[in-house]
Amino acid sequence: MEEKKYIKVYDELGNLLGFEEWTGGGSVEPSPAVA
Amino acid sequence: MANFIKLYDKQGIPVGFTECTAEVESALGDANVVFYDENGLPLGFRIVTFDFDVSVTLSDGSTTTLRAAYADNNRGVIISNPDNLSIVKLPYLDVNAEGYDPEAVVSKAGTINYDEIAEGDGVHWTAQFNPSFNPDEDEGPGNWGVIPFTKGYGRGSSATGWYTWITIQ
């Protein structure tokens, strides 16, 4: 089973709110240059 | 310039990046995240209410101050201050753009005055910035240097292909 992934979410002032599960898909690469 | 978001595992450890495609953008919904460039360097936040003034030098040499940018997920220009990752997100000035709502923008932005910013037919005021961007060398359709910037960079989902400079002081 594929491990769940998360995004770090902030408020509009840039304060960290926490992590949210990422369900948006997209290929995940270690470096954006190859994403 | 492509934008990327960083993904984490359940321990909060980064596992990689994914490109912010239209599908990803849609999936983000209202979530505010940090965008990264192709090198993994942070470009700034996706959504922002900025808390500092931005002095913009206009083509006639005068200046105007922008503040309290409208935070709109999918429209507008982001200008970031790399010193503190604060972001300014300015609305498109493309009044013909689908979904453009000047009343909503003005009510949020307060001091943004399109007439002051626009130059010529500069209602097209979208941008795509990066720290090394040079209007004298980089190719583009025009509007170079109309609004010079010295200390900012950011990312704009350019719909018109117009570019400009912004000054963050």
N, CA and C atoms of all chains as a GROMACS GRO file, in nm:
protein
  612
    1MET      N    1   0.085  -0.120   0.000
    1MET     CA    2   0.000   0.000   0.000
    1MET      C    3   0.088   0.125   0.000
    2GLU      N    4   0.055   0.217  -0.083
    2GLU     CA    5   0.136   0.340  -0.092
    2GLU      C    6   0.121   0.423   0.035
    3GLU      N    7   0.233   0.472   0.083
    3GLU     CA    8   0.229   0.552   0.204
    3GLU      C    9   0.159   0.685   0.180
    4LYS      N   10   0.087   0.728   0.279
    4LYS     CA   11   0.019   0.857   0.266
    4LYS      C   12   0.121   0.970   0.261
    5LYS      N   13   0.084   1.073   0.190
    5LYS     CA   14   0.171   1.190   0.182
    5LYS      C   15   0.095   1.311   0.237
    6TYR      N   16   0.172   1.408   0.278
    6TYR     CA   17   0.113   1.523   0.346
    6TYR      C   18   0.172   1.652   0.290
    7ILE      N   19   0.097   1.758   0.304
    7ILE     CA   20   0.148   1.891   0.271
    7ILE      C   21   0.148   1.974   0.399
    8LYS      N   22   0.238   2.068   0.402
    8LYS     CA   23   0.248   2.159   0.516
    8LYS      C   24   0.162   2.281   0.483
    9VAL      N   25   0.068   2.310   0.568
    9VAL     CA   26  -0.028   2.415   0.538
    9VAL      C   27  -0.010   2.534   0.632
   10TYR      N   28  -0.021   2.652   0.575
   10TYR     CA   29   0.000   2.776   0.650
   10TYR      C   30  -0.126   2.862   0.640
   11ASP      N   31  -0.137   2.957   0.731
   11ASP     CA   32  -0.243   3.056   0.715
   11ASP      C   33  -0.192   3.168   0.624
   12GLU      N   34  -0.276   3.269   0.605
   12GLU     CA   35  -0.240   3.372   0.509
   12GLU      C   36  -0.128   3.463   0.556
   13LEU      N   37  -0.094   3.454   0.683
   13LEU     CA   38   0.019   3.531   0.732
   13LEU      C   39   0.146   3.448   0.738
   14GLY      N   40   0.134   3.325   0.691
   14GLY     CA   41   0.252   3.241   0.686
   14GLY      C   42   0.275   3.160   0.811
   15ASN      N   43   0.180   3.160   0.902
   15ASN     CA   44   0.194   3.079   1.023
   15ASN      C   45   0.159   2.934   0.991
   16LEU      N   46   0.242   2.846   1.038
   16LEU     CA   47   0.219   2.704   1.011
   16LEU      C   48   0.095   2.656   1.084
   17LEU      N   49   0.005   2.597   1.011
   17LEU     CA   50  -0.115   2.540   1.071
   17LEU      C   51  -0.098   2.392   1.101
   18GLY      N   52  -0.021   2.326   1.018
   18GLY     CA   53   0.001   2.183   1.039
   18GLY      C   54   0.008   2.109   0.908
   19PHE      N   55  -0.008   1.981   0.916
   19PHE     CA   56  -0.001   1.896   0.797
   19PHE      C   57  -0.141   1.851   0.756
   20GLU      N   58  -0.160   1.842   0.628
   20GLU     CA   59  -0.284   1.786   0.576
   20GLU      C   60  -0.248   1.673   0.481
   21GLU      N   61  -0.330   1.572   0.484
   21GLU     CA   62  -0.304   1.461   0.392
   21GLU      C   63  -0.317   1.509   0.248
   22TRP      N   64  -0.224   1.467   0.167
   22TRP     CA   65  -0.225   1.509   0.027
   22TRP      C   66  -0.291   1.401  -0.057
   23THR      N   67  -0.399   1.439  -0.121
   23THR     CA   68  -0.472   1.345  -0.206
   23THR      C   69  -0.477   1.396  -0.349
   24GLY      N   70  -0.393   1.495  -0.377
   24GLY     CA   71  -0.400   1.559  -0.509
   24GLY      C   72  -0.323   1.488  -0.618
   25GLY      N   73  -0.254   1.381  -0.582
   25GLY     CA   74  -0.182   1.307  -0.685
   25GLY      C   75  -0.059   1.380  -0.733
   26GLY      N   76  -0.019   1.351  -0.854
   26GLY     CA   77   0.104   1.406  -0.910
   26GLY      C   78   0.221   1.316  -0.878
   27SER      N   79   0.315   1.311  -0.969
   27SER     CA   80   0.433   1.228  -0.945
   27SER      C   81   0.522   1.296  -0.842
   28VAL      N   82   0.582   1.218  -0.757
   28VAL     CA   83   0.667   1.272  -0.652
   28VAL      C   84   0.812   1.234  -0.681
   29GLU      N   85   0.895   1.336  -0.692
   29GLU     CA   86   1.035   1.313  -0.723
   29GLU      C   87   1.121   1.378  -0.614
   30PRO      N   88   1.235   1.322  -0.591
   30PRO     CA   89   1.321   1.379  -0.485
   30PRO      C   90   1.369   1.518  -0.516
   31SER      N   91   1.382   1.549  -0.645
   31SER     CA   92   1.425   1.683  -0.685
   31SER      C   93   1.323   1.739  -0.782
   32PRO      N   94   1.286   1.866  -0.767
   32PRO     CA   95   1.187   1.922  -0.859
   32PRO      C   96   1.236   1.922  -1.003
   33ALA      N   97   1.366   1.919  -1.022
   33ALA     CA   98   1.419   1.923  -1.158
   33ALA      C   99   1.377   1.802  -1.239
   34VAL      N  100   1.344   1.694  -1.171
   34VAL     CA  101   1.303   1.575  -1.244
   34VAL      C  102   1.157   1.541  -1.221
   35ALA      N  103   1.088   1.629  -1.149
   35ALA     CA  104   0.946   1.602  -1.122
   35ALA      C  105   0.865   1.613  -1.250
   36MET      N  106   0.812   2.942  -1.573
   36MET     CA  107   0.881   2.880  -1.460
   36MET      C  108   0.783   2.789  -1.386
   37ALA      N  109   0.820   2.665  -1.375
   37ALA     CA  110   0.732   2.571  -1.306
   37ALA      C  111   0.742   2.592  -1.155
   38ASN      N  112   0.634   2.563  -1.089
   38ASN     CA  113   0.631   2.570  -0.944
   38ASN      C  114   0.605   2.431  -0.888
   39PHE      N  115   0.659   2.407  -0.772
   39PHE     CA  116   0.649   2.276  -0.712
   39PHE      C  117   0.604   2.290  -0.567
   40ILE      N  118   0.540   2.187  -0.518
   40ILE     CA  119   0.509   2.181  -0.376
   40ILE      C  120   0.586   2.064  -0.315
   41LYS      N  121   0.612   2.074  -0.187
   41LYS     CA  122   0.690   1.971  -0.119
   41LYS      C  123   0.593   1.879  -0.045
   42LEU      N  124   0.618   1.752  -0.056
   42LEU     CA  125   0.534   1.654   0.012
   42LEU      C  126   0.613   1.588   0.125
   43TYR      N  127   0.541   1.545   0.226
   43TYR     CA  128   0.602   1.489   0.346
   43TYR      C  129   0.540   1.354   0.378
   44ASP      N  130   0.614   1.275   0.456
   44ASP     CA  131   0.555   1.150   0.504
   44ASP      C  132   0.484   1.177   0.636
   45LYS      N  133   0.435   1.072   0.698
   45LYS     CA  134   0.355   1.093   0.820
   45LYS      C  135   0.438   1.139   0.938
   46GLN      N  136   0.571   1.125   0.925
   46GLN     CA  137   0.658   1.180   1.030
   46GLN      C  138   0.695   1.326   1.003
   47GLY      N  139   0.646   1.378   0.893
   47GLY     CA  140   0.680   1.516   0.860
   47GLY      C  141   0.813   1.530   0.789
   48ILE      N  142   0.865   1.420   0.742
   48ILE     CA  143   0.993   1.422   0.670
   48ILE      C  144   0.965   1.440   0.522
   49PRO      N  145   1.034   1.535   0.458
   49PRO     CA  146   1.009   1.556   0.314
   49PRO      C  147   1.037   1.429   0.234
   50VAL      N  148   0.946   1.400   0.144
   50VAL     CA  149   0.965   1.282   0.058
   50VAL      C  150   0.988   1.322  -0.088
   51GLY      N  151   0.965   1.448  -0.119
   51GLY     CA  152   0.991   1.491  -0.257
   51GLY      C  153   0.902   1.606  -0.298
   52PHE      N  154   0.907   1.633  -0.424
   52PHE     CA  155   0.834   1.745  -0.481
   52PHE      C  156   0.739   1.695  -0.589
   53THR      N  157   0.633   1.768  -0.607
   53THR     CA  158   0.546   1.743  -0.721
   53THR      C  159   0.516   1.876  -0.788
   54GLU      N  160   0.510   1.872  -0.918
   54GLU     CA  161   0.488   1.997  -0.991
   54GLU      C  162   0.345   2.046  -0.970
   55CYS      N  163   0.333   2.176  -0.960
   55CYS     CA  164   0.201   2.234  -0.936
   55CYS      C  165   0.129   2.251  -1.070
   56THR      N  166   0.078   2.143  -1.117
   56THR     CA  167  -0.002   2.146  -1.239
   56THR      C  168  -0.141   2.202  -1.207
   57ALA      N  169  -0.220   2.217  -1.309
   57ALA     CA  170  -0.356   2.266  -1.288
   57ALA      C  171  -0.433   2.171  -1.196
   58GLU      N  172  -0.407   2.042  -1.212
   58GLU     CA  173  -0.476   1.943  -1.129
   58GLU      C  174  -0.432   1.957  -0.983
   59VAL      N  175  -0.302   1.975  -0.965
   59VAL     CA  176  -0.251   1.992  -0.829
   59VAL      C  177  -0.304   2.121  -0.768
   60GLU      N  178  -0.302   2.224  -0.848
   60GLU     CA  179  -0.354   2.354  -0.802
   60GLU      C  180  -0.498   2.339  -0.756
   61SER      N  181  -0.575   2.268  -0.835
   61SER     CA  182  -0.715   2.247  -0.801
   61SER      C  183  -0.727   2.167  -0.671
   62ALA      N  184  -0.642   2.066  -0.659
   62ALA     CA  185  -0.649   1.981  -0.539
   62ALA      C  186  -0.610   2.058  -0.414
   63LEU      N  187  -0.529   2.160  -0.430
   63LEU     CA  188  -0.488   2.239  -0.313
   63LEU      C  189  -0.605   2.314  -0.253
   64GLY      N  190  -0.704   2.344  -0.335
   64GLY     CA  191  -0.820   2.417  -0.283
   64GLY      C  192  -0.779   2.550  -0.225
   65ASP      N  193  -0.815   2.570  -0.099
   65ASP     CA  194  -0.780   2.695  -0.030
   65ASP      C  195  -0.653   2.681   0.053
   66ALA      N  196  -0.587   2.569   0.042
   66ALA     CA  197  -0.470   2.547   0.128
   66ALA      C  198  -0.356   2.640   0.088
   67ASN      N  199  -0.294   2.695   0.188
   67ASN     CA  200  -0.178   2.779   0.164
   67ASN      C  201  -0.052   2.695   0.186
   68VAL      N  202   0.028   2.690   0.084
   68VAL     CA  203   0.152   2.611   0.091
   68VAL      C  204   0.265   2.697   0.035
   69VAL      N  205   0.385   2.646   0.052
   69VAL     CA  206   0.501   2.715  -0.005
   69VAL      C  207   0.528   2.657  -0.144
   70PHE      N  208   0.550   2.745  -0.238
   70PHE     CA  209   0.590   2.702  -0.370
   70PHE      C  210   0.743   2.700  -0.378
   71TYR      N  211   0.793   2.606  -0.456
   71TYR     CA  212   0.937   2.593  -0.477
   71TYR      C  213   0.967   2.602  -0.627
   72ASP      N  214   1.089   2.644  -0.656
   72ASP     CA  215   1.128   2.650  -0.797
   72ASP      C  216   1.193   2.518  -0.838
   73GLU      N  217   1.247   2.516  -0.959
   73GLU     CA  218   1.305   2.392  -1.013
   73GLU      C  219   1.426   2.344  -0.935
   74ASN      N  220   1.484   2.434  -0.857
   74ASN     CA  221   1.600   2.398  -0.778
   74ASN      C  222   1.566   2.364  -0.634
   75GLY      N  223   1.437   2.363  -0.607
   75GLY     CA  224   1.395   2.331  -0.471
   75GLY      C  225   1.404   2.448  -0.377
   76LEU      N  226   1.425   2.567  -0.431
   76LEU     CA  227   1.432   2.686  -0.346
   76LEU      C  228   1.292   2.744  -0.330
   77PRO      N  229   1.260   2.790  -0.210
   77PRO     CA  230   1.125   2.842  -0.187
   77PRO      C  231   1.099   2.972  -0.262
   78LEU      N  232   0.989   2.975  -0.331
   78LEU     CA  233   0.948   3.097  -0.400
   78LEU      C  234   0.859   3.182  -0.312
   79GLY      N  235   0.791   3.118  -0.222
   79GLY     CA  236   0.702   3.192  -0.134
   79GLY      C  237   0.571   3.120  -0.117
   80PHE      N  238   0.486   3.184  -0.043
   80PHE     CA  239   0.358   3.122  -0.015
   80PHE      C  240   0.261   3.137  -0.132
   81ARG      N  241   0.174   3.044  -0.138
   81ARG     CA  242   0.072   3.046  -0.243
   81ARG      C  243  -0.032   3.155  -0.217
   82ILE      N  244  -0.069   3.169  -0.094
   82ILE     CA  245  -0.172   3.265  -0.057
   82ILE      C  246  -0.114   3.355   0.052
   83VAL      N  247  -0.147   3.479   0.045
   83VAL     CA  248  -0.085   3.568   0.142
   83VAL      C  249  -0.172   3.691   0.167
   84THR      N  250  -0.164   3.738   0.287
   84THR     CA  251  -0.206   3.874   0.315
   84THR      C  252  -0.082   3.942   0.366
   85PHE      N  253  -0.022   4.026   0.289
   85PHE     CA  254   0.109   4.073   0.327
   85PHE      C  255   0.098   4.190   0.424
   86ASP      N  256   0.200   4.207   0.500
   86ASP     CA  257   0.194   4.302   0.609
   86ASP      C  258   0.304   4.407   0.599
   87PHE      N  259   0.346   4.435   0.480
   87PHE     CA  260   0.440   4.545   0.463
   87PHE      C  261   0.406   4.618   0.334
   88ASP      N  262   0.458   4.736   0.324
   88ASP     CA  263   0.429   4.817   0.206
   88ASP      C  264   0.524   4.781   0.093
   89VAL      N  265   0.476   4.797  -0.026
   89VAL     CA  266   0.559   4.777  -0.144
   89VAL      C  267   0.557   4.907  -0.223
   90SER      N  268   0.672   4.965  -0.238
   90SER     CA  269   0.682   5.087  -0.316
   90SER      C  270   0.711   5.051  -0.461
   91VAL      N  271   0.626   5.091  -0.547
   91VAL     CA  272   0.638   5.059  -0.688
   91VAL      C  273   0.678   5.184  -0.765
   92THR      N  274   0.786   5.176  -0.839
   92THR     CA  275   0.829   5.287  -0.922
   92THR      C  276   0.762   5.277  -1.058
   93LEU      N  277   0.692   5.378  -1.092
   93LEU     CA  278   0.620   5.377  -1.219
   93LEU      C  279   0.710   5.427  -1.332
   94SER      N  280   0.661   5.413  -1.452
   94SER     CA  281   0.744   5.446  -1.568
   94SER      C  282   0.777   5.595  -1.575
   95ASP      N  283   0.694   5.678  -1.514
   95ASP     CA  284   0.723   5.821  -1.517
   95ASP      C  285   0.812   5.864  -1.401
   96GLY      N  286   0.860   5.768  -1.326
   96GLY     CA  287   0.951   5.798  -1.217
   96GLY      C  288   0.882   5.818  -1.084
   97SER      N  289   0.753   5.832  -1.086
   97SER     CA  290   0.681   5.847  -0.960
   97SER      C  291   0.666   5.710  -0.892
   98THR      N  292   0.625   5.715  -0.770
   98THR     CA  293   0.610   5.589  -0.697
   98THR      C  294   0.471   5.580  -0.638
   99THR      N  295   0.432   5.462  -0.612
   99THR     CA  296   0.306   5.439  -0.542
   99THR      C  297   0.327   5.323  -0.447
  100THR      N  298   0.244   5.315  -0.351
  100THR     CA  299   0.259   5.211  -0.249
  100THR      C  300   0.143   5.114  -0.255
  101LEU      N  301   0.176   4.990  -0.257
  101LEU     CA  302   0.074   4.887  -0.256
  101LEU      C  303   0.077   4.816  -0.122
  102ARG      N  304  -0.036   4.775  -0.079
  102ARG     CA  305  -0.040   4.698   0.045
  102ARG      C  306  -0.168   4.615   0.053
  103ALA      N  307  -0.169   4.524   0.147
  103ALA     CA  308  -0.285   4.439   0.170
  103ALA      C  309  -0.334   4.374   0.042
  104ALA      N  310  -0.247   4.300  -0.019
  104ALA     CA  311  -0.281   4.237  -0.145
  104ALA      C  312  -0.395   4.138  -0.131
  105TYR      N  313  -0.468   4.127  -0.232
  105TYR     CA  314  -0.580   4.034  -0.238
  105TYR      C  315  -0.529   3.892  -0.253
  106ALA      N  316  -0.572   3.808  -0.166
  106ALA     CA  317  -0.527   3.669  -0.175
  106ALA      C  318  -0.628   3.587  -0.254
  107ASP      N  319  -0.589   3.554  -0.371
  107ASP     CA  320  -0.677   3.480  -0.460
  107ASP      C  321  -0.599   3.359  -0.509
  108ASN      N  322  -0.654   3.244  -0.489
  108ASN     CA  323  -0.576   3.122  -0.514
  108ASN      C  324  -0.521   3.111  -0.655
  109ASN      N  325  -0.600   3.147  -0.749
  109ASN     CA  326  -0.562   3.112  -0.885
  109ASN      C  327  -0.534   3.231  -0.974
  110ARG      N  328  -0.542   3.349  -0.922
  110ARG     CA  329  -0.523   3.464  -1.006
  110ARG      C  330  -0.425   3.559  -0.940
  111GLY      N  331  -0.354   3.631  -1.018
  111GLY     CA  332  -0.273   3.735  -0.961
  111GLY      C  333  -0.124   3.707  -0.965
  112VAL      N  334  -0.052   3.798  -0.909
  112VAL     CA  335   0.093   3.792  -0.911
  112VAL      C  336   0.143   3.780  -0.768
  113ILE      N  337   0.235   3.694  -0.748
  113ILE     CA  338   0.297   3.682  -0.617
  113ILE      C  339   0.433   3.749  -0.623
  114ILE      N  340   0.460   3.834  -0.530
  114ILE     CA  341   0.593   3.894  -0.518
  114ILE      C  342   0.643   3.858  -0.380
  115SER      N  343   0.757   3.798  -0.373
  115SER     CA  344   0.802   3.752  -0.243
  115SER      C  345   0.928   3.827  -0.201
  116ASN      N  346   0.939   3.842  -0.074
  116ASN     CA  347   1.059   3.899  -0.016
  116ASN      C  348   1.141   3.784   0.039
  117PRO      N  349   1.251   3.749  -0.025
  117PRO     CA  350   1.325   3.630   0.016
  117PRO      C  351   1.382   3.640   0.156
  118ASP      N  352   1.390   3.761   0.210
  118ASP     CA  353   1.446   3.775   0.344
  118ASP      C  354   1.359   3.710   0.450
  119ASN      N  355   1.230   3.722   0.432
  119ASN     CA  356   1.143   3.669   0.536
  119ASN      C  357   1.028   3.586   0.479
  120LEU      N  358   1.036   3.562   0.350
  120LEU     CA  359   0.937   3.480   0.283
  120LEU      C  360   0.797   3.540   0.289
  121SER      N  361   0.790   3.667   0.320
  121SER     CA  362   0.661   3.732   0.309
  121SER      C  363   0.628   3.749   0.162
  122ILE      N  364   0.505   3.742   0.132
  122ILE     CA  365   0.465   3.743  -0.008
  122ILE      C  366   0.365   3.855  -0.032
  123VAL      N  367   0.376   3.914  -0.146
  123VAL     CA  368   0.273   4.005  -0.192
  123VAL      C  369   0.209   3.941  -0.313
  124LYS      N  370   0.082   3.931  -0.307
  124LYS     CA  371   0.013   3.874  -0.422
  124LYS      C  372  -0.078   3.980  -0.478
  125LEU      N  373  -0.048   4.023  -0.596
  125LEU     CA  374  -0.124   4.131  -0.657
  125LEU      C  375  -0.218   4.077  -0.762
  126PRO      N  376  -0.328   4.145  -0.780
  126PRO     CA  377  -0.424   4.096  -0.879
  126PRO      C  378  -0.377   4.123  -1.020
  127TYR      N  379  -0.421   4.042  -1.108
  127TYR     CA  380  -0.403   4.074  -1.249
  127TYR      C  381  -0.469   4.208  -1.278
  128LEU      N  382  -0.411   4.279  -1.367
  128LEU     CA  383  -0.477   4.401  -1.413
  128LEU      C  384  -0.540   4.380  -1.549
  129ASP      N  385  -0.555   4.257  -1.583
  129ASP     CA  386  -0.622   4.225  -1.708
  129ASP      C  387  -0.772   4.229  -1.682
  130VAL      N  388  -0.831   4.344  -1.711
  130VAL     CA  389  -0.971   4.363  -1.676
  130VAL      C  390  -1.063   4.280  -1.764
  131ASN      N  391  -1.006   4.226  -1.871
  131ASN     CA  392  -1.089   4.144  -1.960
  131ASN      C  393  -1.081   3.996  -1.925
  132ALA      N  394  -1.001   3.966  -1.827
  132ALA     CA  395  -0.980   3.825  -1.794
  132ALA      C  396  -1.107   3.765  -1.735
  133GLU      N  397  -1.128   3.643  -1.768
  133GLU     CA  398  -1.243   3.573  -1.713
  133GLU      C  399  -1.230   3.565  -1.561
  134GLY      N  400  -1.335   3.597  -1.494
  134GLY     CA  401  -1.332   3.587  -1.350
  134GLY      C  402  -1.276   3.709  -1.279
  135TYR      N  403  -1.232   3.806  -1.356
  135TYR     CA  404  -1.176   3.926  -1.294
  135TYR      C  405  -1.285   4.002  -1.220
  136ASP      N  406  -1.260   4.034  -1.098
  136ASP     CA  407  -1.360   4.101  -1.017
  136ASP      C  408  -1.295   4.220  -0.948
  137PRO      N  409  -1.293   4.335  -1.016
  137PRO     CA  410  -1.222   4.450  -0.960
  137PRO      C  411  -1.279   4.496  -0.828
  138GLU      N  412  -1.408   4.480  -0.810
  138GLU     CA  413  -1.468   4.525  -0.684
  138GLU      C  414  -1.414   4.442  -0.568
  139ALA      N  415  -1.407   4.313  -0.590
  139ALA     CA  416  -1.356   4.226  -0.484
  139ALA      C  417  -1.211   4.259  -0.454
  140VAL      N  418  -1.135   4.284  -0.559
  140VAL     CA  419  -0.994   4.314  -0.540
  140VAL      C  420  -0.977   4.445  -0.466
  141VAL      N  421  -1.046   4.545  -0.511
  141VAL     CA  422  -1.031   4.677  -0.450
  141VAL      C  423  -1.074   4.674  -0.304
  142SER      N  424  -1.181   4.604  -0.276
  142SER     CA  425  -1.229   4.602  -0.139
  142SER      C  426  -1.128   4.535  -0.047
  143LYS      N  427  -1.054   4.442  -0.100
  143LYS     CA  428  -0.953   4.375  -0.018
  143LYS      C  429  -0.822   4.453  -0.018
  144ALA      N  430  -0.792   4.511  -0.132
  144ALA     CA  431  -0.659   4.568  -0.148
  144ALA      C  432  -0.649   4.708  -0.090
  145GLY      N  433  -0.757   4.780  -0.094
  145GLY     CA  434  -0.757   4.911  -0.032
  145GLY      C  435  -0.682   5.016  -0.110
  146THR      N  436  -0.552   5.005  -0.116
  146THR     CA  437  -0.476   5.115  -0.175
  146THR      C  438  -0.431   5.088  -0.318
  147ILE      N  439  -0.465   4.975  -0.372
  147ILE     CA  440  -0.423   4.948  -0.509
  147ILE      C  441  -0.504   5.033  -0.605
  148ASN      N  442  -0.434   5.104  -0.685
  148ASN     CA  443  -0.499   5.193  -0.781
  148ASN      C  444  -0.452   5.154  -0.920
  149TYR      N  445  -0.537   5.094  -0.994
  149TYR     CA  446  -0.497   5.041  -1.124
  149TYR      C  447  -0.449   5.152  -1.216
  150ASP      N  448  -0.512   5.267  -1.207
  150ASP     CA  449  -0.474   5.376  -1.297
  150ASP      C  450  -0.329   5.418  -1.274
  151GLU      N  451  -0.287   5.407  -1.148
  151GLU     CA  452  -0.150   5.446  -1.119
  151GLU      C  453  -0.050   5.341  -1.166
  152ILE      N  454  -0.092   5.218  -1.160
  152ILE     CA  455   0.000   5.111  -1.196
  152ILE      C  456   0.007   5.092  -1.346
  153ALA      N  457  -0.109   5.097  -1.407
  153ALA     CA  458  -0.115   5.068  -1.550
  153ALA      C  459  -0.040   5.174  -1.629
  154GLU      N  460   0.021   5.129  -1.735
  154GLU     CA  461   0.096   5.221  -1.820
  154GLU      C  462   0.067   5.183  -1.964
  155GLY      N  463   0.030   5.281  -2.045
  155GLY     CA  464  -0.012   5.248  -2.181
  155GLY      C  465  -0.136   5.162  -2.174
  156ASP      N  466  -0.129   5.051  -2.240
  156ASP     CA  467  -0.242   4.958  -2.228
  156ASP      C  468  -0.209   4.857  -2.118
  157GLY      N  469  -0.137   4.905  -2.020
  157GLY     CA  470  -0.086   4.817  -1.917
  157GLY      C  471  -0.190   4.759  -1.826
  158VAL      N  472  -0.311   4.747  -1.874
  158VAL     CA  473  -0.407   4.670  -1.795
  158VAL      C  474  -0.360   4.527  -1.784
  159HIS      N  475  -0.270   4.488  -1.876
  159HIS     CA  476  -0.209   4.356  -1.863
  159HIS      C  477  -0.089   4.370  -1.771
  160TRP      N  478  -0.109   4.338  -1.652
  160TRP     CA  479   0.001   4.350  -1.557
  160TRP      C  480   0.015   4.219  -1.484
  161THR      N  481   0.067   4.126  -1.556
  161THR     CA  482   0.096   3.998  -1.494
  161THR      C  483   0.245   3.979  -1.496
  162ALA      N  484   0.294   3.888  -1.423
  162ALA     CA  485   0.438   3.880  -1.410
  162ALA      C  486   0.485   3.740  -1.376
  163GLN      N  487   0.607   3.717  -1.411
  163GLN     CA  488   0.674   3.595  -1.369
  163GLN      C  489   0.816   3.635  -1.334
  164PHE      N  490   0.846   3.633  -1.208
  164PHE     CA  491   0.973   3.686  -1.161
  164PHE      C  492   1.067   3.575  -1.121
  165ASN      N  493   1.192   3.606  -1.123
  165ASN     CA  494   1.288   3.525  -1.050
  165ASN      C  495   1.406   3.615  -1.014
  166PRO      N  496   1.488   3.574  -0.920
  166PRO     CA  497   1.592   3.665  -0.870
  166PRO      C  498   1.690   3.711  -0.976
  167SER      N  499   1.712   3.630  -1.076
  167SER     CA  500   1.811   3.667  -1.176
  167SER      C  501   1.748   3.728  -1.300
  168PHE      N  502   1.622   3.750  -1.293
  168PHE     CA  503   1.550   3.805  -1.408
  168PHE      C  504   1.607   3.939  -1.449
  169ASN      N  505   1.632   3.954  -1.576
  169ASN     CA  506   1.692   4.078  -1.624
  169ASN      C  507   1.614   4.127  -1.746
  170PRO      N  508   1.548   4.241  -1.733
  170PRO     CA  509   1.462   4.286  -1.843
  170PRO      C  510   1.541   4.326  -1.966
  171ASP      N  511   1.669   4.353  -1.947
  171ASP     CA  512   1.750   4.392  -2.063
  171ASP      C  513   1.796   4.271  -2.143
  172GLU      N  514   1.792   4.157  -2.082
  172GLU     CA  515   1.843   4.039  -2.150
  172GLU      C  516   1.736   3.935  -2.180
  173ASP      N  517   1.640   3.925  -2.090
  173ASP     CA  518   1.540   3.822  -2.109
  173ASP      C  519   1.439   3.862  -2.215
  174GLU      N  520   1.399   3.764  -2.287
  174GLU     CA  521   1.310   3.791  -2.399
  174GLU      C  522   1.167   3.804  -2.349
  175GLY      N  523   1.091   3.886  -2.414
  175GLY     CA  524   0.953   3.899  -2.374
  175GLY      C  525   0.879   3.994  -2.465
  176PRO      N  526   0.751   4.004  -2.445
  176PRO     CA  527   0.668   4.082  -2.536
  176PRO      C  528   0.673   4.232  -2.510
  177GLY      N  529   0.737   4.274  -2.406
  177GLY     CA  530   0.741   4.417  -2.381
  177GLY      C  531   0.706   4.450  -2.239
  178ASN      N  532   0.694   4.577  -2.212
  178ASN     CA  533   0.662   4.624  -2.078
  178ASN      C  534   0.780   4.612  -1.984
  179TRP      N  535   0.896   4.578  -2.038
  179TRP     CA  536   1.013   4.566  -1.952
  179TRP      C  537   1.042   4.697  -1.880
  180GLY      N  538   1.076   4.685  -1.757
  180GLY     CA  539   1.126   4.800  -1.684
  180GLY      C  540   1.023   4.907  -1.656
  181VAL      N  541   0.902   4.881  -1.690
  181VAL     CA  542   0.799   4.980  -1.658
  181VAL      C  543   0.791   4.998  -1.507
  182ILE      N  544   0.798   4.888  -1.439
  182ILE     CA  545   0.801   4.894  -1.293
  182ILE      C  546   0.924   4.817  -1.247
  183PRO      N  547   1.034   4.884  -1.219
  183PRO     CA  548   1.155   4.813  -1.180
  183PRO      C  549   1.144   4.754  -1.040
  184PHE      N  550   1.207   4.643  -1.016
  184PHE     CA  551   1.211   4.593  -0.880
  184PHE      C  552   1.354   4.560  -0.843
  185THR      N  553   1.380   4.572  -0.717
  185THR     CA  554   1.517   4.557  -0.671
  185THR      C  555   1.536   4.444  -0.572
  186LYS      N  556   1.433   4.406  -0.506
  186LYS     CA  557   1.454   4.316  -0.394
  186LYS      C  558   1.347   4.208  -0.387
  187GLY      N  559   1.288   4.178  -0.489
  187GLY     CA  560   1.182   4.080  -0.478
  187GLY      C  561   1.187   3.979  -0.589
  188TYR      N  562   1.128   3.871  -0.562
  188TYR     CA  563   1.105   3.779  -0.670
  188TYR      C  564   0.978   3.703  -0.637
  189GLY      N  565   0.923   3.644  -0.735
  189GLY     CA  566   0.799   3.575  -0.708
  189GLY      C  567   0.756   3.497  -0.829
  190ARG      N  568   0.635   3.464  -0.829
  190ARG     CA  569   0.585   3.377  -0.934
  190ARG      C  570   0.448   3.425  -0.970
  191GLY      N  571   0.423   3.434  -1.098
  191GLY     CA  572   0.291   3.471  -1.144
  191GLY      C  573   0.244   3.372  -1.247
  192SER      N  574   0.122   3.332  -1.235
  192SER     CA  575   0.068   3.242  -1.336
  192SER      C  576   0.026   3.328  -1.453
  193SER      N  577   0.119   3.355  -1.537
  193SER     CA  578   0.099   3.453  -1.642
  193SER      C  579  -0.002   3.404  -1.745
  194ALA      N  580  -0.104   3.480  -1.763
  194ALA     CA  581  -0.204   3.444  -1.862
  194ALA      C  582  -0.183   3.520  -1.992
  195THR      N  583  -0.115   3.630  -1.984
  195THR     CA  584  -0.104   3.715  -2.102
  195THR      C  585   0.038   3.716  -2.158
  196GLY      N  586   0.132   3.672  -2.080
  196GLY     CA  587   0.270   3.675  -2.127
  196GLY      C  588   0.336   3.809  -2.108
  197TRP      N  589   0.273   3.896  -2.034
  197TRP     CA  590   0.334   4.026  -2.008
  197TRP      C  591   0.415   4.018  -1.880
  198TYR      N  592   0.522   4.094  -1.880
  198TYR     CA  593   0.610   4.089  -1.765
  198TYR      C  594   0.641   4.231  -1.719
  199THR      N  595   0.686   4.241  -1.598
  199THR     CA  596   0.722   4.373  -1.549
  199THR      C  597   0.814   4.357  -1.428
  200TRP      N  598   0.863   4.467  -1.382
  200TRP     CA  599   0.944   4.468  -1.261
  200TRP      C  600   0.866   4.530  -1.146
  201ILE      N  601   0.897   4.486  -1.028
  201ILE     CA  602   0.834   4.542  -0.908
  201ILE      C  603   0.945   4.581  -0.811
  202THR      N  604   0.925   4.690  -0.743
  202THR     CA  605   1.020   4.729  -0.639
  202THR      C  606   0.964   4.695  -0.501
  203ILE      N  607   1.041   4.622  -0.426
  203ILE     CA  608   1.006   4.599  -0.286
  203ILE      C  609   1.111   4.670  -0.204
  204GLN      N  610   1.073   4.767  -0.128
  204GLN     CA  611   1.170   4.846  -0.052
  204GLN      C  612   1.144   4.830   0.098
   0.00000   0.00000   0.00000
